[in-house]
Amino acid sequence: MEDLRAIVIAGNGTNCEMEMAHACRLGGFEQVDIVFIHDILSGEVEISNYHLLCLPGGFLDGDDLGSAKAAAVTWRYSLLPDNRELADSLFHFIENDKLIIGVCNGFQLLVKLGLLPALDMIYFKQEVTLTFNDSGRFEDRWTYLTINEKSPCVFTKGLDKLYLPIRHGEGKMVAGSKDILREMKNKNLIAMQYANTNYEPTMKYPANPNGSEEAIAALCDETGRIFGLMPHPEAYLHYTNFPRWQRFKTMPEEGLGVPLFRNAYNYLRKSR
């Protein structure tokens, strides 16, 4: 059987690429490459050679002019050396039953590219945004998350709750209209919500760190193969990443972020 390959995009302010690559390896991917966006634009690297596309977090484009907006313009309008549009290559990547995950800045990029929520499978039309936290400041804390078990999301299959860190200044999910929000709910595209300690969705701060509508922490598209989330699964890969690990006599060695990447690997392995 062919090796499954993951590509992690770096450059222009991202700084979580190493952790994301490690998460892919722990999830089972046989080949994981960290690639700078400029190598893709130059034609040196082709995303079609990979099965999982990872868009990590950090301070993409300096978090200036709206997080990930400049990156979205790059992905949408850039031409490759053979005069193909980069957006066209991205569309074909999606159509070939491959997977995309975007974390924090990567999630912001996916929504501003119009790849999430992509209602009625219409890609590259922005329908929601991620904007400034209600607190008016950068939030760095751990959050309880409840998972929508009815969601088609490939990455969250078999999971019902998580505890992961967030670190962002622009994480508030706002839909373009009440109809869009209603459709996301009806189609179960809200894959993950901020929750209280009982794992019940909440709008109360600080359990909901940014004021997201419907406590939205993550979205998927209707195929379940494109997934974006503000919490950082790649930051909890080992029990020592847990902030209070020394207080417990025993803990599972594996962190709660790994199953998301293992689910991606298992889906791709079965589909091939």
C-alpha positions in Angstrom: 0.0 0.0 0.0 1.2 3.5 -0.8 2.6 5.7 2.0 0.2 8.4 3.2 1.8 11.8 3.0 1.0 15.0 4.9 2.1 18.5 4.0 2.4 21.2 6.6 2.5 24.8 5.2 5.0 27.2 6.9 6.0 30.8 6.3 4.8 34.4 6.7 4.4 34.2 10.4 3.3 30.7 11.2 5.2 29.1 14.1 3.3 25.9 14.9 4.5 23.8 11.9 6.9 21.6 13.9 4.2 20.6 16.4 1.7 20.0 13.5 4.1 17.8 11.7 4.8 15.8 14.8 1.0 15.3 15.3 0.8 13.9 11.8 3.6 11.4 12.5 2.0 10.3 15.7 -1.3 9.9 13.8 0.3 7.4 11.5 1.4 9.4 8.4 4.4 7.7 6.8 5.8 10.9 5.2 5.4 14.4 6.6 6.9 17.4 4.9 7.1 21.0 6.2 6.9 23.2 3.1 7.1 27.0 2.8 4.3 28.6 0.8 6.9 30.1 -1.5 8.0 26.7 -2.6 4.4 25.9 -3.7 4.1 29.2 -5.5 7.4 28.6 -7.3 6.2 25.2 -8.5 8.9 23.4 -6.6 6.3 21.5 -4.5 2.9 20.3 -5.7 0.2 19.8 -3.1 -1.4 17.1 -5.3 1.4 14.8 -4.2 0.0 14.7 -0.7 -3.1 13.3 1.0 -3.5 15.7 4.0 -3.0 19.5 3.8 -2.2 21.1 7.2 -2.5 24.9 7.8 -0.9 25.6 11.2 -1.3 28.6 13.5 1.0 31.3 14.7 1.0 34.9 13.7 0.2 34.6 10.0 1.0 37.8 8.1 1.6 39.4 11.5 -2.1 39.1 12.4 -2.4 42.4 10.6 -5.3 43.7 8.5 -7.4 40.8 9.7 -5.8 37.5 10.5 -5.1 35.3 7.4 -6.7 37.8 5.0 -3.5 38.4 3.1 -2.8 34.7 3.0 -6.3 34.1 1.6 -5.6 36.5 -1.2 -2.4 34.7 -2.0 -4.1 31.3 -2.2 -7.1 32.6 -4.2 -5.3 34.7 -6.8 -1.7 33.4 -7.2 -0.6 31.7 -10.5 1.7 28.8 -10.6 4.6 28.7 -13.1 2.5 26.8 -15.6 -0.2 29.5 -15.4 -2.5 27.3 -13.3 -4.3 29.1 -10.5 -3.3 27.9 -7.0 -7.0 28.0 -6.0 -7.7 25.6 -8.9 -5.0 23.2 -7.5 -6.6 23.5 -4.1 -10.1 22.7 -5.5 -8.8 19.6 -7.3 -7.1 18.5 -4.0 -10.5 18.7 -2.3 -12.3 16.9 -5.2 -9.9 14.0 -5.0 -11.2 12.9 -1.6 -8.3 14.3 0.3 -8.3 16.1 3.7 -7.5 19.6 5.0 -7.1 20.7 8.6 -6.6 24.3 9.6 -5.8 25.3 13.2 -6.1 28.9 14.6 -4.6 31.0 11.7 -5.2 28.0 9.5 -8.9 28.0 10.5 -9.0 31.8 9.8 -7.5 31.1 6.4 -10.1 28.4 5.6 -13.1 30.7 6.4 -11.7 33.7 4.5 -10.9 31.5 1.5 -14.5 30.3 1.6 -13.6 26.6 2.1 -15.6 26.6 5.4 -18.5 26.1 5.9 -18.9 25.9 2.0 -22.7 25.5 2.2 -24.2 23.5 -0.6 -20.6 22.5 -1.6 -19.9 26.0 -2.9 -16.2 26.7 -2.3 -14.4 30.0 -2.4 -17.4 32.0 -1.2 -16.9 33.5 2.2 -19.9 33.0 4.4 -18.5 33.4 8.0 -15.6 35.2 9.6 -13.4 35.0 12.7 -13.0 38.4 14.3 -11.8 40.1 17.5 -12.5 38.4 20.8 -15.2 40.0 22.9 -12.6 40.4 25.7 -10.7 42.8 23.4 -7.4 41.0 24.1 -5.4 38.0 23.3 -6.6 34.9 25.1 -4.3 32.1 26.2 -6.0 29.4 28.2 -7.2 25.8 28.1 -10.8 25.1 27.1 -13.4 22.3 27.5 -14.8 21.3 24.2 -17.9 19.3 23.4 -18.1 17.4 20.0 -21.1 17.1 17.8 -21.4 13.4 17.3 -23.8 14.0 14.4 -21.3 16.0 12.5 -19.9 14.5 9.2 -16.4 15.6 10.4 -13.8 12.9 9.6 -11.4 14.2 12.2 -13.8 14.0 15.2 -15.3 10.5 14.6 -15.7 8.5 17.8 -14.9 11.5 20.0 -17.3 13.2 22.3 -15.2 15.7 24.3 -11.8 17.3 24.4 -9.7 19.6 26.6 -7.3 21.7 24.5 -5.5 25.0 24.7 -6.4 28.1 22.8 -4.2 31.2 22.0 -5.7 33.8 19.8 -6.8 37.4 19.6 -9.3 36.9 16.7 -11.3 33.7 17.4 -14.9 34.9 17.5 -17.0 33.1 14.9 -19.6 35.3 13.3 -21.9 34.1 10.5 -22.8 36.3 7.6 -26.5 36.0 8.4 -28.9 34.2 10.6 -29.8 31.9 7.7 -26.2 30.8 7.3 -25.9 30.1 11.1 -29.2 28.2 11.0 -28.0 26.1 8.0 -24.7 25.3 9.6 -26.6 24.0 12.7 -29.1 22.0 10.6 -26.4 20.3 8.6 -24.3 19.6 11.7 -21.3 21.6 10.4 -20.6 22.9 13.8 -18.2 20.2 14.8 -17.0 21.5 18.1 -18.3 24.0 20.7 -16.7 25.7 23.8 -18.2 24.2 26.9 -18.3 24.5 30.7 -16.8 21.9 33.0 -19.8 19.6 32.5 -19.1 19.7 28.7 -22.2 21.7 28.0 -21.9 24.4 25.3 -21.7 27.9 26.8 -21.5 31.5 25.8 -20.1 32.5 29.2 -16.6 33.9 29.5 -14.0 32.6 30.1 -15.2 29.1 29.2 -16.2 30.6 25.9 -12.9 32.6 25.4 -14.0 34.8 22.5 -17.8 35.1 22.3 -18.3 32.9 19.2 -21.9 32.6 18.1 -23.4 29.3 19.2 -20.1 28.8 21.1 -18.5 27.6 17.8 -14.9 26.3 18.2 -14.7 24.3 15.0 -16.4 23.8 11.6 -16.4 21.3 8.9 -17.7 21.3 5.3 -20.6 19.0 4.2 -18.1 16.2 3.2 -16.5 16.3 6.6 -13.1 16.3 4.9 -12.3 20.0 5.5 -11.9 20.9 9.2 -11.0 24.1 11.0 -10.7 24.8 14.7 -9.4 27.5 16.9 -8.1 25.2 19.7 -4.6 23.7 19.2 -4.7 19.9 19.1 -1.0 19.9 18.1 -0.2 21.5 21.4 -1.4 18.5 23.4 0.3 15.4 22.0 1.9 14.1 25.2 0.8 14.0 28.8 3.6 16.5 29.8 1.9 19.1 27.6 -1.0 19.1 30.1 -0.6 22.0 32.5 -1.3 20.0 35.7 0.2 16.7 34.7 2.4 16.5 37.9 -0.6 16.4 40.1 -1.8 13.1 38.7 -0.2 9.8 39.6 -1.0 8.3 36.2 -2.1 9.7 32.9 -2.3 8.3 29.4 0.9 9.0 27.6 -0.8 10.2 24.5 -2.3 13.7 24.5 -5.9 14.4 23.4 -4.8 16.0 20.2 -3.5 12.9 18.6 -6.8 11.1 17.9 -7.8 13.9 15.5 -4.8 13.1 13.3 -5.2 9.4 13.7 -8.8 9.7 12.5 -7.5 11.5 9.4 -5.0 8.8 8.7 -7.5 6.0 9.2 -10.0 7.6 6.8 -7.4 8.0 4.1 -6.1 4.5 4.6 -9.6 3.0 4.3 -10.6 5.2 1.3 -7.5 4.0 -0.6 
